[in-house]
Amino acid sequence: MSLSLSSKTAPQPLRPNVMAMKHVVASGHHLSAQAGFQILEAGGNAIDAGVATGLATCVLESEFVGFGGVAPTLIYLADTQQVVTVSGVGPWPRAASCDYFHEHHGGRVPAGLLHTVVPAAPDIWLTVLERHGTMSFGEVAAAAIRFARDGFPMYPMMRECIANKRESFSVWPGTAAIFTPNGQVPDVGATFVQSDLARTLEYLVDEEAAHAGKGRAAGLQAARDAFYKGDIAAALVRHQQEEGGLMTMEDLADFRAEFEAPCRTQFRGADIYSTGPWCQGPMILEALNFLEGIDLAAMGHNSPEYIHAVAEALKLAAADREFYYGDPKFIDVPLETLLSKPYAEERRGLIRPDRAWPEMPPAGTVDGRVPPPWMPDPSSSPPGTGDAAQPLETSYLCVVDGTGNIFSATPSDPVISGPVTPGTGITVSMWGSRAHTNPNHAACVGPGRRPRMSASPMLARREGDFVMPFGSPGSEVVGQAQLQAFLNVNVFGMTPQAAVEAPRFASYSWPGSALPHAYQPGRINLEGRIEKSTGETLSGLGHDVEWWPDFKWLAGSVCTVRVDAETGIRHAGADPRRSAYAVGW
């Protein structure tokens, strides 16, 4: 399908659609995009550039991302046309269990180090670099080290997040020392330095260099061991022991990032890929299946009928997520059925054109399993309470190289989300903030279990037509923003830049991933550029409509690249709702 843009679908975008002939990077900050682009210009492939972009993101967007966090990743290898995913989140420590939190904390998971799971991102960056990259860790980490050591200008989005988090720093003095030097939130334009993080990255580079004589793989393994078995691991565990955390040296040493087959469905002849049910990616695949049988184009972009259909499809998919999705190493997730077209046909009938579900619908019946009505577990807030606009804790990046390889990743875990381990500049992954302590919940706490993620990079491909990585930050908005941007391109023919700028909406009519699993039955938020009459019509259908301002950053920040198979042109879009930019040639 050719790309077009008419006044009937979206206004002229604020930024030009970036078109590149050879390679391109789109990420959450212009300097991280530049870091990845420089690697491509130096001869690196998409994996080298993706890791460089991701490492720079950990520094430049440390209000959203941390080096000690998570990084679900999806890779497309052009020579074999293979899509692989990398398990993006580390497991709970061996000592963590539902029983532990019920016995010691009344079923709640207290904020702080009891939220921590094994950091996955460092191993992911090193493992994908070893398996599919060509460069050393020192080469791809150079820009991140420079940004951490020499600093970069504080920008409005980062300053806003630091200011909003400032009260939390009273119990996290190490975090406060980094983000509020001299007790003050840095001004926009002030040079922001993260010296301890720079030294941590330099230490890994030094360890790699010391073993490089044994080969590239040995150097990368030495860098990995320095983090998971050496001095950094010892510092992380010492901090855990001092502050009541549960992580041990064994928890860290035993972790390895795993390559997995992606989840997949088809939408109008295109293959759509996501990571596994340890994240919410398959939920968006389900929603696409439900929507495939509906003439969305005839409804009109962001018409009441269109928004209603998409929101109701998302509710149905979220109900299945809540009951069925979790770590497939520990539970049976019936993805073959959930992602099948007959199942979608059956569930599609629950989308009523004249009435919204007033709450999360019931999950589907699969293999004789009849899901009970949703009930909050001890870690949840009661329905109708809690903040539906969960703070964003994620970024997104994608890279396409000259050969057509693609790197799509959603790094997360902001440094400002918890206590920094002294001397490291690292906050250990706080993804335990997605805890459920009901042992019957699909995503419950357990030793070695991976908490279910909201972060979920995606990729679409139609043979002979296009390849398109896409993703977004935004907790419950992640998948919703991705879905809308994908439909904007592939149903309404928008350019990627127009697609990511178009006004968005988001449902909160299901329990949120993050504690306290805020649940706002019927809630839907609309950006201000959507017609007021549309909001009135949706209210009449039973939606609880709330309004966001124009270009609200809580509506996600999508980046995408659409590679035209016929021309080879890489069309990139980067969302202005935050600080995202695309760089290409």
N, C-alpha and C positions, 0 to 999 in steps of 0.2 A: 504494500500500500504506500503510495507516495505521500509525503508530508505536505501539509498545507495549513493555512491559518486564515480563517474568515472572521469577520466581525460577529457572525452568528454563534461562534463557539468560544471565543476568548478575545479580550482586548490585546492590542499590540504589546508584546512583553517589554518590561522595563530595560532589560539587557538584551544584547544581540544573541542569537543562537550561535554558539561557538561551533565552527566547522573546521575539522582537521583532516589532512590528507594522509598522515602517517601515524601519529600517536597522540593520545590525549589523557589527561587526568582530571577528574572532578572530585572535589573534597570539600570539607567543612570550613577551610580557611585558605586564603590565596597563597600563603607561604608553604603550607603542606602540599598544595597542588604543584607549586613551583619545585619543591623538593623532589617529588616524584617525576616531574617533567625533566629535571636535570639528569636524573638517573637514566631515563629513556634516551635523552640526547647523548649520554655517555656510552650508549650501547647496551644498557640493561634491558631485560624483558619486562613484561607486565608484573611478574611476581617480584622481581627486584624493586621495581618502582612502587608497587603496592605496599611492600614492607617499609620502604623509605617514607612513603606518605603516611602510613599508619604510625610509625615511630614519631614523625614530626607532629602528627595529630595529638599524640599523648602529651606533648609539650605545649603546643599552641592552643589546644582546647582542653586543658586540664580541668576546666570547670565542668566538662562533660565526659572526659576520657582519662584513663590512667594506664601507665605502663604495666602495673601489677593487676590489670583488670581482665576483661574478656574481649574476644575478637572473633565472633562467628564469621567464617570465610567461605566463599564459593569461588572456584577457579574453573575457567573454560580453557581447555587446551586445543588450540586451533588445528594442530597437525592430526590429532585423532578425533576431533570434534567431541571430546569427552568432557563431562561436567563432574567435578568432584567437590565435596564439601569437607570442611575441617571443623570438628566439634569445638564449639567456641567458648564453652564455659567449663570451669573446673568443678570437681565434686565437693560435697560437704566433707569435712574431716571425719575420720573414723569414729570420733567420740560424739558426733552430733546425731541426735535421733529425736523423734517425736516424744518418746518417753522422757528424754533428758529435759526438753523444754516444758513439758507438763509438770514434771517433778520439781524443777527449780524455778520456773517462771510463769506458772499458771497457764501454760499453753501459748504464751507470747514469746516472740523472739526479740529480745532487747536490742536497741540500737547500739552500734559500736562494733567491737571485735567479734561478738557472737553472730554478726551478719556475714562474717568472712567465709569464703570458700577458696579452694586452691587457685592461685592465679593461673589463668590459661594463656593470656596474651603473649608473654615472653616466649613460651615454647612454640606457640603457633607461628610467630614471626620467624623463629629460627628453623622450625621444621619445614615450612613451605619454602623457605630460602634454600635449604639443603636439597629438598626433593625436586623443586621445579625452577629455582633461581639459578643465576650464574655468578653473582657477585658475593663478596664477603660481607659479614655483618658490619665490619668497620666502614666499608664503603657506603652501605645503605643507611647507617646510623649517623653519618657525619653531619647532616643538616640538623637532625634532632639535637645532637650534642651542642652544636653551635647555638641553636635557639635557646637551649636550657642554660648554657654557660654564659653566653654574651647577652642574652635577653632579646626581647622583641617588644614593640609598642603595645601597651594595654589598649584593648579595643572595647567598644560599648557593651557588646553582648557578654563578654567575660566579666567586665566590671559589675554589670547588673547581677550576674549569678553570684559573684563573691559577696556583694552587698546583701543579697537575699539570704546567704548562708552564714553571715557574720555571727549571729547569736550562737550558732552551733559550735563555733570555734572556741567558746569559753571553756568547753570540756575537752577540746582537742588542741592543746597549746602548740604542738608541733605543726599542725595544719595551719593554725593562726599565724605562726612565725613566717610561713612561706607566703600566704595569700594576703595577710594584712601586716606588712612590715611596719614596725614602729606603731603598731596598733591602728593603722589607717588603711582603708581600702584604696589601692592605687588609683590615681587619676587616669582618665583616658589620655593616652600618649606617653605616659610614664614607662620607662624601661622596666620590664618584668623579668626577673631572673630566678631560675630554679637550680641553684648550685649543687645541691645534694643529688638531684636527679641526673645532672650532667656527670657527676663523678660515678654514679652507678652505671650509666651507659658506657662511660670510658673504661671502667673496670672490666666489663664484659668484652669490650673491644681488645683490651690488653690481654685478657685470657685467651681470646681467639688467636691473637698474633703470636703469643708464646707457644702455641701448639700448631701453628700453620705449617711448619716444616713437615708435619706428618700428613698433610693433605687438607683440602678445603673442608671436608666432612669432619675431620678431627678438630679443626679450629672451631667450627660451629658447635660441635659437641662440648668443647671446653667452655664456650660461652654459656651454653645451656647449664652445664654442671655448676658453673659459678653462681648461677641464680638459684637452682633447685637443690643443690647439695652443698654448696660452699659458703662463703662468708655472708652473702646476701640472705640465703636461707636461714643461717644461724641468727642473723639480726631479726628477721621476721618472726621466727619462733620465740626468741627471747622476749620480744615485745608482746607476743601472744601470752606467754607464761606470766609476764608481769601484770598484764591488764585483764586476765581472766578469759582469754581466748582458748580455743580448743585445738588449733592446728599444731601438728608435730613435724619434725624433720622427715619422718616416714611418709606423711601425707604429701609433702612436697616432692620427695625423691621418687615416689612411685608414679607421679603424674606424667602422662605423655599425650600430646595432641593426637587425635585419631582422624584418619581420612575415611570418609563414608560416602556411599552412594547418595545422591540427592533425592528428595521427594519431587514428584513430577506430575503435572496434569497437562491437558491440552485446552487451549482456548482459541477457537476459530482457526484451527490449523497451526497454531504456534505452540511449541513446547515451553512450559513455564516451570522453572526449577526453584526450589527453596531448600534450606537446610532441614534437619529432621524434627520430630515431634518434641525434642527437648527445647525447641523454640516454637514461636507461633507462626512460622512460615507456612506450614500446611493449612493453617486456618485461612490464609489468604487464597491458597489454591482451592480450598473448598468453596469460598465465596465466589471465585471466578467460575467454578462449575455451576453454581446456582444461577449466576447471571448469564451464562452462555445461552440459555434458552429464552432470554428476554431481549426484545428489540430496543436496546438502550439508545441507539442513534435516533430512532424515531421519536423517543421521548424528548430529546433535546438536552444539551449539556446543562447540568445543574438546574434542570426544571424540577418542580416538586415531585413529579412522578419518578424521575431519575434518582434524586437523592433518597426518596423513600425506598425504592427498590434496592439500591446499594446498601443502605443502612440496615434494612431487614435481612438481606443476605449475610451481612457481617454478623448480625445478632445470632442467626442460625449457626454459623460457623463457630462463633465464640462459645455457644452452648456445648458444641462437641469438644472444643478445646478444653473447656472447664472439666468435663467428665472423663475424656479419654487421653488427653495429651500429657506426657511425662517422659521420663528417661526410659527408652525402650530396652535398656539393659536390665531393668527391674520390673517392668510391667508390659503387658501385651497391648500394644497400640494398634488397632485394626485399620491401618492406613489404607490397605488395599480396598477395603469397603468404603471408608470415609471419602476417598478420592475417586471413587468410581462414578461413572456417568449414570447408571441406574439409581444409585443412592441420591445423586444430585437431583434427578428427575422427581424422586419421591419427596425430597425435602423442599424443592422449589414450590410445591403446592402450598406450603405454609406461608409463603409471601403473599399477603392479602393486599390487593391494590387500594382498598378503601379503608384500611385500618392498620395501625401500627401495633406490634406487640408491646404491651405496656411495661414489660420487663424482659429479662432474658428468656427466650423460648425454651421448651424442654429439649434436651439433647436427643439425637436420633437413637433408635434401637438397632444395635448391631450384634449379630451372632447370638441373638437371644438375650443380650444384656439390656435390661430396661432401666435407664438411668433414673434415680430418684429425683424429686424436686431439689433445686439447689438450696443448701442451707449454709449459713456462714459458720466456719470453724473458729476455734478460739483465737486464731491469729487475725481474724477479719473484723472490720467494723460492721455494724448493722446496715442493711440496705437503706439507701437514702442519706447516709452520713459519709463523712470523709470528703476530701478534696478530689473532685473528678479530674482536675487538671494536674496530673502528676508531674513533678519536675522532670525535665528531660535529663537523661543520664547517658547520652549516646552521641556518636557522630556516624558518618557514613562516607565511604570513598569508593571510587571505581576507576580502573585503569584499563585502557586498551592499547596494546603495542602495535608495531608495524606489521607483525605476523598475524595478528588477530587474536592473540592470547588475551584473556580478560581476568582481572582480579577484582572481586567484589566483596567488601568487608564492612562490618558494622561494629567497630570497636566501642567499648563502653567502660563504665566504672570511673566516675570522676574522682580526681584526687581530693576534691573538697567534700566528698561524701562520708569521710570517716577519719579516724586518727592515722596520721602519717607515721610510719615506722622511723624512729630517730636515725638520722644519718643517711637515709636512703632516698628520700624524696618520693617514696612509694606508699600509696594506700593499698593494702591487700584487698583483692576483689571483694566488694560488698554485695555480690549478687545473691547472698543469702537473704537480702531484703525482699526476695520473692518467695519467702518461706510459706509453707502451709504445714500446720502441725496436726491436722486430722490425718491419722494413719491410713484412712481409706481414700484420701484425696490422691488423684493421679500424680500430682506434683508435690507430694509430701516430702518432708525432711527425712533423710536417712543416710547412714554412713556410706560414702562412695557414690551417692546419687547426685545427679546434676540438677540444680534448680531449673525450672522451666523459664526460658528467656522470652522477652518481648522482642529483642533485637533479632532481625532476620533478613540478611541480604538475599536478593533474588536476581534471576536472570531469565530472559525470554529469548527464544530463537525460532525463526521460521525458515526452513531450508530455502535457499535461493532468494531470500527477501531481506532479513535483518537478524542481527544479534543485539541484545539490549540488556546490560546490567542496570539495576535500579535499587535504590534503598533510601532509608530515612531514619533519623532519630525520632524519639517521641513517645516511648512507653506504649500505652494503648493506641496511640496515634500512628506508630511506626507502620504497621501493615495497612492501615486505612489510607494514609498519605501515599504509600507505594501503589496501592490498588488504583486510587484515583488518577495518579500521574500516568500509570500504565494505560488505563482506559482513555485518558485524554489523547495519548499518542495513537493508540491502536484501534480505537473506535471513532474518535472525533478528528483524527488526522492532524493534530497539533504538532508543531515542532517541539523537541524536548524542552527548550527554554520556556515556551508558552505553556507547556504542560505542567511544569513545576511551579510556575507563577500563578496559574489559574486558581480562583478562590476555592477553598476546601471546606469540608464539614467533617465532623467526627462524632461517633456515637460513644456514649459511656454507659450503655445499658447492659453491662455485664461486669462481673468483679474484676478489678484491675489486677495486673500482674504484681505490682509492688505493694508491700505492706502500707496501710492496713487493708489492702484489697478493696479500695473504695468502689462502691456500687451505686450508681445513680439510675434507677429504673426509668426508662423512657427518655433519658437525656440525650439531646443532640445539640452540638455546638456548630454554628454557622459563621463563616467569616463575613464581615460587613459588606463586602462587594457582591454578595448574593442578594437578589431582589428581596425587599421586605415582604412583598406579596407572597413570595415562595415560603418564607418563614410562617406566614399566617396560614397558608394552605397546609403546611406540615403540622402545625398546631392542631388544625381541624381534623387531621388524621390520627391524632393522639400522641404525637411527639412532644416532649417537653423541651421547647426550643430556647436555647441561650445563644447570645450573640458575642462573637469575638470582634475586635477591631480588625481593620484591613491588615493583611500580611502579619497576622499574629504568629509569633514564633512557636507557640504551643501547638500550632497546626502542622508541625513537622518541618523538615528541611530536606527536600528530596534532591538527590543528584542522580543523573542518569547519562548514558551515552547510547545512542542508537546508530549502529554500524549498518550502512546501506550495502547490501551484498552485491548490488549491481555496480555501483560507483566506487565503493570502498570509502566513501566519505564518512567520517565519524562526527555525528551531530551530538553536541553535549549540552546539557542543561544543569544549572546550579542555582539553588533556591536562595532568593534574596531575603527570606524571612530571618535567616541568621547571617552567617558570614561566609557562606559557601561560594566557591569560584571554580571555574573550569579553565584549564590551560592546555592548548594543543597546537600541533603544527601539521 
